[in-house]
């Protein structure tokens, strides 16, 4: 990868707790990332996305939400297809999702 390329990150369980804090730390910094924030519950994921965008309106990172339930094979297949179409690949995976 060229140093000028923006790295893409997928963070599971990012609507609260450790996952949310990781996203917040990344977007507060000066290094730009393409961050895919995921959560099981679409409403909670969208709420987290809105809150982060409001708190860091001048971030150089791009934030995107996608629903993901790691216990649901269909959900996992859908995000894999979406990532392949949208990004081709991801550079970093933070697998933070809790297993109920």
Secondary structure as GFF3:
##gff-version 3
##sequence-region A 1 100
A	DSSP	beta_strand	7	11	.	.	.	ID=ss1
A	DSSP	alpha_helix	17	28	.	.	.	ID=ss2
A	DSSP	beta_strand	33	39	.	.	.	ID=ss3
A	DSSP	alpha_helix	42	55	.	.	.	ID=ss4
A	DSSP	beta_strand	62	67	.	.	.	ID=ss5
A	DSSP	alpha_helix	73	86	.	.	.	ID=ss6
A	DSSP	beta_strand	92	94	.	.	.	ID=ss7
###
